[in-house]
Amino acid sequence: MYKLKELFLMFILAFVSISAYAQSLTVTGKVIDSEGYEVIGGSVTVKGAAGVGTVTDVNGNYSLKVNDASKDVLVFSYVGMTSQEVKVNGKNVINVTLKADAVLLDEVVAIGYATVKRKDLTGSVASVGNQEIAKVPVSDVTQALSGRMAGVQVQQTEGAPGSSVSIRIRGGISITQSNEPLYVIDGFPSEDGMSTLDPAEIETIDVLKDASATAIYGARGANGVVVITTKNGSKSGGKATVTFDSYVGFKKIAKKLDVLSPYEFALLDYERTLYKIGKGDGGDLNKWKSIYGDYSDLEANYAGRKGINWQDETLGRTALTQNYRVGVSGNTEKMQYSLAYAYYDEEGAMMYSGSKKHNISFNMNHEVNKWLSVNARISYDQMRVEGMGTSEGGDRFNKMQHILQYRPTIGINGVDTDLLGDEDPLFADDSGNVMQNPLLSAAEETKDREWRTFQANAGATIKLLKGLTFRNTTGMRYQTRRNDIFYGDQSMTAKRSSINGNITNIENSSFQTSNVLTYNWYNDNHNVTAMLGHEYVTKWTRNFMAGANNFPNDEIGLGDLSLGTPITPTSSENYDDKLLSFFARVNYNLMDKYLFTASVRADGSSKFGKNNKWGYFPAFSAAWRLGEEEFIKDLNIFSDLKFRIGYGLAGNNRIGSYSSLAIMSSVTYPNANSAQSGYASKQVPNPDLKWEANKTFNIGLDLGFFNQRLTISPEFYINRSSNLLFDARLPNSSGYSSMTINAGETENKGIDLTINSVNITNKDFTWNTTVTLSHNKNSVNQLTGEKVQLYLADMGVKGAGSSHKIGVGEPLGQFYGYISDGLYQVSDFNYDKASGKYTLKDGIPYRGEKDKVQPGMLKFKNIDGSEDNKITEDDKTVIGNAFPKFYGGINNTFTYKDFDLSIFLTYSFGNDVLNATKLTNTRTALTNKNVLAAADWNHRWVTINKETGALITDPEELAAANQGKTIACFDDNGSSDNAVIHSWAVEDGSYLKLSNITLGYTFPKKIVNKIGLSKLRLYATGNNLLTWTKYTGYDPEVSTMSNAMTPGVDFGAYPRSRSFVFGVNVAF
């Protein structure tokens, strides 16, 4: 009996000792980020203990009971930060600082009406955060995306303030319609993209690239979707945080084109004068002498004289850029809020040009109770752009033409008043058109554009049952736009006609409401999220234009149109369209290894024919997280390995509201001896018209190495687009010229590659690198039944002809023209000494009339092999392509203690540029007009002896004087065919750019706290610093035609600027 008691006592003692050893403990502490802000909603769990955990409160505090105070390990995690594991070891207080993770699997990305963790993503989505956006101080945040996301090509048409910036995602799908993606800001579409947004307001930008991701947007998703999420309240633990951000910058054009010096210009004008005398075409040598003196004194009088470069006068100023933003944000236990105002002011490099922008925004999220939360966003944006561009108008009125061609000798033998004077009497061309001082032209021609946009969105989320939520989001957008154009008394337009101007008002509004029901169910191995939604969108647009001419003076301008004679007819237009949608999506996660997503959307649109009002857009994608398989883990190679595959169908509804309907228009017809007004059918209806469709197949691989310090994400895609919209020609007997139909097909194949690496990371120093590479190859599979269809580029240059070719089985973006074969040499002719005439030898190709071909003219290759060797339209061929073979960016970021440095490069390889500026500004025969230095004495075909000033009449002397010359003689480039497009004008547009360098310093908190601040950062940024390229124009990133069919043309592009910015970020 005694022994039993003894054994029982020993058992009790053992149990107590074990219990004491494994005693429970309540651990408390605080979680902050690397900047000292509280981490709100951070996860704190016990490793290996399912269901044991908590989240940090609004002050970053937590409290968690652990079962084994000696062995348990706490795991601290938060989206966008590196998780930490801390062993309890009996401590009852554990404070943790979480650091931002450069490459994180738990990053949350938007996928359309929802978000998912990147590790659970099955489609193709590229993302950029606000830290990267903030490093590029620009007015339009679209510019900051260039090179930062694989498969996303960003191109600004030119360098003017407010110039359009386009995005093409994986090549675009359309030939005749817009290739711009759908922009969605906080759940609501934006017609203006991101141009009116304050860049500092953006939290993240997610770009949905393949149809498995974009099909949820149905008829609007074929060109890709850009989802913008704006900032909410700060993580300030209930305190209001006041921020002030500002920068001031200076910019000048990065490059000037070389033009003839005063001496070279006077020499050219002398040669032109003798040429005209010889041709009996009105040359006046005495007039030339009255301006420049005797030829024998020309070099002494003009050599070494600087003269005036009109690029300096009109584009040479140091322009100021200013940006100021003040914001208030904070949160309570149940609410987050932010309020901000931003002002942006940018002077253009060109005199009398610039832009200004005001942004006001308010965001609020409020958890009303356990089952209801609401949010709202209200914004007002106002943007004004002033100044005429340089690429508008034809070769006679294009501002860049005037800047490059205006005589450099003014102010040398002219008087100073000529600088701001009236017409230049010395500067009349052969048709009697008088050019104008470009500085005066910029001052006298007004073009002002203003946008005012108000947007209000609100949403409510209701938790109906466990796992079941309902969300309604409703919003409206209202915008007015006004375009003013006015030609003052001293403008060339007024001198050719009268003082005149016009006003265009555009008013549009949209309303959208979405209802989404979401159900989530999960257990240990299964996680299912199902979504069912409904959406209704309605939009209307009103346009009105009125103008007047014959104003008595320009003092009032457009303030009172009644002072002039009304321009008739005054025009007005009204458009309305509606979209009704139903959509559904299911996400299934099996064992956190096998991921499946399926979605479908039905869109009913008022834009399309009555037989095709509804379209259906399904998508499916799947992913296999191989990195979670034991046989992959055993390799000890990958920290992440995921295979993705997807297929989907999306549409493009970017057509006019009434493209499928019969339209009437007013007409005037003769009735007896008078004109009678009436109405006639303008457009033939097409009840079968439907949206362009894009089918996408995507394969992707996500690889991670060395605990995600190196990640590589290659993707391969095939996009096949059908039902492309074309205007098909109709027989004359129909009474119509064309009819909009669905006919074309295109295909894009390509590779996207993104590489992220954490090269060095330690206590004081980090170095991260991101590389993006994109390759896209497109082709046309079908047109309107014609084997080849050509599209003309109206560059406004007489004789230019077609600039681009679109043909079945060929890629888009092809330049079309003759192949240059140099200049006709003296040896190509038989010379008759008695008459002094040159006759082209037999067997040598010629264009036009054979007996008019002369030495020094442009020579083209006989591509079609015609026996008569005559160059015709059949000898035109493909001479280049505007789209690159590869493009992308390289970003390096460094931190050393409190310093940060980023260096960003962009590149493009294999793209060509049609340098129409060079083509039209090397025409030496145009009277009194200056030309580019490419047409100086050493490069152009000359006809005089430079030493004596006499015309060259000896063939051998003419041949010797023009060895290796590349610019055509007067006989050729003074004719109406002088600007014909040929391969000499197509240049390699490949480039490598040092796009941005930013150096910043963040003051330590212990210092800034002493002066009442919570953050103080100073930084300096340089933009568009260096460009390595063979292109001879201002910049190889150019597309002045602003048309999907005619990319890569540079005709008078506004030069880009190099800028230096100095800024400050302050938080109170």
Secondary structure as the mmCIF struct_conf table of DSSP 4:
data_model
#
loop_
_struct_conf.conf_type_id
_struct_conf.id
_struct_conf.beg_label_comp_id
_struct_conf.beg_label_asym_id
_struct_conf.beg_label_seq_id
_struct_conf.end_label_comp_id
_struct_conf.end_label_asym_id
_struct_conf.end_label_seq_id
HELX_RH_AL_P HELX_RH_AL_P1 TYR A 2 TYR A 21
TURN_TY1_P TURN_TY1_P1 ALA A 22 ALA A 22
STRN STRN1 LEU A 25 ASP A 33
TURN_TY1_P TURN_TY1_P2 SER A 34 GLU A 35
BEND BEND1 GLY A 36 GLY A 36
STRN STRN2 GLU A 38 GLU A 38
TURN_TY1_P TURN_TY1_P3 ILE A 40 GLY A 41
STRN STRN3 SER A 43 VAL A 46
TURN_TY1_P TURN_TY1_P4 LYS A 47 GLY A 48
TURN_TY1_P TURN_TY1_P5 ALA A 50 GLY A 51
STRN STRN4 GLY A 53 VAL A 55
TURN_TY1_P TURN_TY1_P6 VAL A 58 ASN A 59
BEND BEND2 GLY A 60 GLY A 60
STRN STRN5 ASN A 61 VAL A 66
BEND BEND3 ASN A 67 ASN A 67
TURN_TY1_P TURN_TY1_P7 ALA A 69 LYS A 71
STRN STRN6 VAL A 73 SER A 77
TURN_TY1_P TURN_TY1_P8 VAL A 79 GLY A 80
STRN STRN7 MET A 81 MET A 81
STRN STRN8 GLN A 84 LYS A 87
TURN_TY1_P TURN_TY1_P9 ASN A 89 GLY A 90
BEND BEND4 ASN A 92 ASN A 92
STRN STRN9 VAL A 93 VAL A 93
STRN STRN10 VAL A 96 LEU A 98
HELX_LH_PP_P HELX_LH_PP_P1 LYS A 99 LYS A 99
STRN STRN11 ALA A 100 ALA A 100
HELX_LH_PP_P HELX_LH_PP_P2 ASP A 101 ASP A 101
BEND BEND5 ALA A 102 VAL A 103
TURN_TY1_P TURN_TY1_P10 LEU A 105 ASP A 106
STRN STRN12 VAL A 108 ALA A 110
BEND BEND6 GLY A 112 ALA A 114
STRN STRN13 THR A 115 LYS A 117
HELX_RH_3T_P HELX_RH_3T_P1 ARG A 118 ASP A 120
BEND BEND7 GLY A 123 GLY A 123
STRN STRN14 VAL A 125 GLY A 129
HELX_RH_AL_P HELX_RH_AL_P2 ASN A 130 ALA A 134
TURN_TY1_P TURN_TY1_P11 LYS A 135 LYS A 135
BEND BEND8 VAL A 136 VAL A 136
BEND BEND9 SER A 139 ASP A 140
HELX_RH_3T_P HELX_RH_3T_P2 VAL A 141 LEU A 145
TURN_TY1_P TURN_TY1_P12 SER A 146 ARG A 148
BEND BEND10 MET A 149 MET A 149
TURN_TY1_P TURN_TY1_P13 ALA A 150 GLY A 151
STRN STRN15 VAL A 152 GLN A 156
BEND BEND11 THR A 157 THR A 157
BEND BEND12 GLY A 159 ALA A 160
TURN_TY1_P TURN_TY1_P14 PRO A 161 GLY A 162
STRN STRN16 VAL A 165 ILE A 169
TURN_TY1_P TURN_TY1_P15 ARG A 170 GLY A 171
BEND BEND13 ILE A 173 ILE A 173
BEND BEND14 ILE A 175 GLN A 177
HELX_LH_PP_P HELX_LH_PP_P3 GLU A 180 PRO A 181
STRN STRN17 LEU A 182 ILE A 185
TURN_TY1_P TURN_TY1_P16 ASP A 186 GLY A 187
STRN STRN18 PHE A 188 SER A 190
TURN_TY1_P TURN_TY1_P17 GLU A 191 THR A 196
BEND BEND15 LEU A 197 LEU A 197
HELX_RH_3T_P HELX_RH_3T_P3 PRO A 199 GLU A 201
STRN STRN19 ILE A 202 LEU A 208
BEND BEND16 ASP A 210 ASP A 210
HELX_RH_AL_P HELX_RH_AL_P3 ALA A 211 THR A 214
HELX_RH_3T_P HELX_RH_3T_P4 ALA A 215 ARG A 220
TURN_TY1_P TURN_TY1_P18 ALA A 222 ASN A 223
STRN STRN20 VAL A 225 THR A 230
BEND BEND17 SER A 236 SER A 236
TURN_TY1_P TURN_TY1_P19 GLY A 237 GLY A 238
STRN STRN21 THR A 241 ILE A 253
BEND BEND18 ALA A 254 ALA A 254
STRN STRN22 VAL A 259 VAL A 259
HELX_RH_AL_P HELX_RH_AL_P4 PRO A 262 LYS A 279
TURN_TY1_P TURN_TY1_P20 GLY A 280 GLY A 280
BEND BEND19 ASP A 281 ASP A 281
HELX_RH_AL_P HELX_RH_AL_P5 LEU A 285 TYR A 292
HELX_RH_3T_P HELX_RH_3T_P5 TYR A 295 ASP A 297
HELX_RH_AL_P HELX_RH_AL_P6 LEU A 298 TYR A 302
TURN_TY1_P TURN_TY1_P21 ALA A 303 GLY A 304
HELX_RH_AL_P HELX_RH_AL_P7 TRP A 310 LEU A 315
BEND BEND20 ARG A 317 ARG A 317
STRN STRN23 ALA A 319 ASN A 331
BEND BEND21 GLU A 333 LYS A 334
STRN STRN24 MET A 335 GLU A 347
BEND BEND22 ALA A 349 MET A 350
TURN_TY1_P TURN_TY1_P22 MET A 351 TYR A 352
STRN STRN25 GLY A 354 GLU A 367
BEND BEND23 ASN A 369 TRP A 371
STRN STRN26 LEU A 372 GLU A 386
BEND BEND24 GLY A 387 GLY A 387
BEND BEND25 THR A 390 SER A 391
BEND BEND26 GLY A 393 GLY A 393
TURN_TY1_P TURN_TY1_P23 ASP A 395 PHE A 397
HELX_RH_AL_P HELX_RH_AL_P8 LYS A 399 GLN A 405
BEND BEND27 TYR A 406 TYR A 406
TURN_TY1_P TURN_TY1_P24 PRO A 408 ASN A 413
BEND BEND28 GLY A 414 GLY A 414
HELX_RH_3T_P HELX_RH_3T_P6 ASP A 416 LEU A 420
BEND BEND29 ASP A 422 ASP A 422
TURN_TY1_P TURN_TY1_P25 PRO A 425 LEU A 426
STRN STRN27 ALA A 428 ALA A 428
TURN_TY1_P TURN_TY1_P26 ASP A 430 SER A 431
BEND BEND30 GLY A 432 GLY A 432
HELX_LH_PP_P HELX_LH_PP_P4 ASN A 433 ASN A 433
STRN STRN28 VAL A 434 VAL A 434
HELX_LH_PP_P HELX_LH_PP_P5 MET A 435 MET A 435
HELX_RH_AL_P HELX_RH_AL_P9 PRO A 438 GLU A 444
STRN STRN29 GLU A 445 LEU A 465
TURN_TY1_P TURN_TY1_P27 LYS A 466 GLY A 467
STRN STRN30 LEU A 468 TYR A 487
TURN_TY1_P TURN_TY1_P28 ASP A 489 GLN A 490
BEND BEND31 SER A 491 SER A 491
HELX_RH_AL_P HELX_RH_AL_P10 MET A 492 ARG A 496
BEND BEND32 SER A 497 SER A 497
BEND BEND33 ILE A 499 ILE A 499
STRN STRN31 ASN A 500 TYR A 522
BEND BEND34 ASP A 524 ASN A 525
STRN STRN32 HIS A 526 ASN A 549
BEND BEND35 PRO A 552 PRO A 552
BEND BEND36 ASP A 554 ILE A 556
HELX_RH_3T_P HELX_RH_3T_P7 GLY A 557 GLY A 559
HELX_RH_3T_P HELX_RH_3T_P8 LEU A 561 LEU A 563
BEND BEND37 GLY A 564 GLY A 564
STRN STRN33 THR A 565 PRO A 566
HELX_LH_PP_P HELX_LH_PP_P6 ILE A 567 ILE A 567
BEND BEND38 THR A 568 PRO A 569
STRN STRN34 SER A 571 LEU A 590
TURN_TY1_P TURN_TY1_P29 MET A 591 LYS A 593
STRN STRN35 TYR A 594 SER A 605
TURN_TY1_P TURN_TY1_P30 SER A 606 LYS A 607
BEND BEND39 PHE A 608 PHE A 608
HELX_RH_3T_P HELX_RH_3T_P9 LYS A 610 ASN A 612
STRN STRN36 TRP A 614 TRP A 624
HELX_RH_3T_P HELX_RH_3T_P10 LEU A 626 GLU A 628
BEND BEND40 GLU A 629 GLU A 629
HELX_RH_AL_P HELX_RH_AL_P11 GLU A 630 LYS A 633
TURN_TY1_P TURN_TY1_P31 ASP A 634 ASN A 636
STRN STRN37 PHE A 638 ASN A 652
BEND BEND41 ILE A 655 ILE A 655
TURN_TY1_P TURN_TY1_P32 SER A 657 SER A 660
BEND BEND42 LEU A 661 LEU A 661
STRN STRN38 ILE A 663 ASN A 671
TURN_TY1_P TURN_TY1_P33 ALA A 672 ASN A 673
STRN STRN39 SER A 674 GLN A 683
TURN_TY1_P TURN_TY1_P34 PRO A 687 ASP A 688
STRN STRN40 GLU A 692 PHE A 705
TURN_TY1_P TURN_TY1_P35 PHE A 706 ARG A 709
STRN STRN41 LEU A 710 ARG A 729
HELX_RH_3T_P HELX_RH_3T_P11 ASN A 732 SER A 734
TURN_TY1_P TURN_TY1_P36 GLY A 735 GLY A 735
BEND BEND43 SER A 737 SER A 737
STRN STRN42 SER A 738 THR A 761
BEND BEND44 LYS A 763 ASP A 764
STRN STRN43 PHE A 765 GLN A 782
BEND BEND45 THR A 784 GLY A 785
BEND BEND46 LYS A 787 LYS A 787
STRN STRN44 VAL A 788 TYR A 791
BEND BEND47 GLY A 796 GLY A 796
TURN_TY1_P TURN_TY1_P37 LYS A 798 GLY A 799
STRN STRN45 HIS A 804 GLY A 807
TURN_TY1_P TURN_TY1_P38 VAL A 808 GLY A 809
BEND BEND48 GLU A 810 GLU A 810
BEND BEND49 LEU A 812 GLY A 813
STRN STRN46 GLN A 814 GLY A 817
STRN STRN47 TYR A 818 TYR A 818
HELX_LH_PP_P HELX_LH_PP_P7 ILE A 819 ILE A 819
STRN STRN48 SER A 820 LEU A 823
HELX_RH_3T_P HELX_RH_3T_P12 VAL A 826 ASP A 828
STRN STRN49 PHE A 829 ASP A 832
TURN_TY1_P TURN_TY1_P39 LYS A 833 GLY A 836
STRN STRN50 LYS A 837 LEU A 840
HELX_LH_PP_P HELX_LH_PP_P8 LYS A 841 LYS A 841
TURN_TY1_P TURN_TY1_P40 ASP A 842 GLY A 843
BEND BEND50 ILE A 844 ILE A 844
STRN STRN51 TYR A 846 ARG A 847
BEND BEND51 GLY A 848 GLY A 848
HELX_RH_3T_P HELX_RH_3T_P13 LYS A 850 LYS A 852
TURN_TY1_P TURN_TY1_P41 PRO A 855 GLY A 856
BEND BEND52 MET A 857 MET A 857
STRN STRN52 LEU A 858 PHE A 860
TURN_TY1_P TURN_TY1_P42 ILE A 863 ASP A 864
TURN_TY1_P TURN_TY1_P43 GLU A 867 ASP A 868
STRN STRN53 LYS A 870 ILE A 871
HELX_RH_3T_P HELX_RH_3T_P14 GLU A 873 ASP A 875
STRN STRN54 THR A 877 ASN A 881
BEND BEND53 ALA A 882 PHE A 883
BEND BEND54 LYS A 885 LYS A 885
STRN STRN55 PHE A 886 TYR A 896
TURN_TY1_P TURN_TY1_P44 LYS A 897 ASP A 898
STRN STRN56 PHE A 899 PHE A 909
BEND BEND55 GLY A 910 GLY A 910
STRN STRN57 ASP A 912 ASN A 915
HELX_RH_AL_P HELX_RH_AL_P12 ALA A 916 THR A 920
BEND BEND56 ASN A 921 ASN A 921
TURN_TY1_P TURN_TY1_P45 THR A 924 ALA A 925
BEND BEND57 LEU A 926 LEU A 926
TURN_TY1_P TURN_TY1_P46 THR A 927 ASN A 928
STRN STRN58 LEU A 932 LEU A 932
HELX_RH_3T_P HELX_RH_3T_P15 ALA A 933 ALA A 935
BEND BEND58 ASP A 936 ASP A 936
TURN_TY1_P TURN_TY1_P47 TRP A 937 HIS A 939
STRN STRN59 ARG A 940 ARG A 940
STRN STRN60 ILE A 944 ILE A 944
TURN_TY1_P TURN_TY1_P48 LYS A 946 THR A 948
HELX_LH_PP_P HELX_LH_PP_P9 ALA A 950 ALA A 950
STRN STRN61 LEU A 951 LEU A 951
HELX_LH_PP_P HELX_LH_PP_P10 ILE A 952 ILE A 952
HELX_RH_AL_P HELX_RH_AL_P13 PRO A 955 ALA A 961
TURN_TY1_P TURN_TY1_P49 ASN A 962 GLY A 964
STRN STRN62 ILE A 967 ILE A 967
HELX_LH_PP_P HELX_LH_PP_P11 ALA A 968 CYS A 969
HELX_RH_AL_P HELX_RH_AL_P14 PHE A 970 ASN A 973
TURN_TY1_P TURN_TY1_P50 GLY A 974 GLY A 974
BEND BEND59 SER A 975 SER A 975
TURN_TY1_P TURN_TY1_P51 SER A 976 ALA A 979
STRN STRN63 HIS A 982 HIS A 982
HELX_RH_3T_P HELX_RH_3T_P16 SER A 983 ALA A 985
STRN STRN64 VAL A 986 ASP A 988
STRN STRN65 TYR A 991 THR A 1002
HELX_RH_AL_P HELX_RH_AL_P15 LYS A 1005 VAL A 1008
HELX_RH_3T_P HELX_RH_3T_P17 ASN A 1009 ILE A 1011
TURN_TY1_P TURN_TY1_P52 GLY A 1012 GLY A 1012
BEND BEND60 SER A 1014 SER A 1014
STRN STRN66 LYS A 1015 THR A 1029
BEND BEND61 LYS A 1030 LYS A 1030
BEND BEND62 GLY A 1033 TYR A 1034
BEND BEND63 PRO A 1036 GLU A 1037
TURN_TY1_P TURN_TY1_P53 THR A 1040 MET A 1041
TURN_TY1_P TURN_TY1_P54 ALA A 1044 MET A 1045
BEND BEND64 THR A 1046 THR A 1046
BEND BEND65 GLY A 1048 GLY A 1048
STRN STRN67 VAL A 1049 ASP A 1050
BEND BEND66 PHE A 1051 GLY A 1052
HELX_LH_PP_P HELX_LH_PP_P12 ALA A 1053 ARG A 1056
STRN STRN68 SER A 1057 ALA A 1067
#
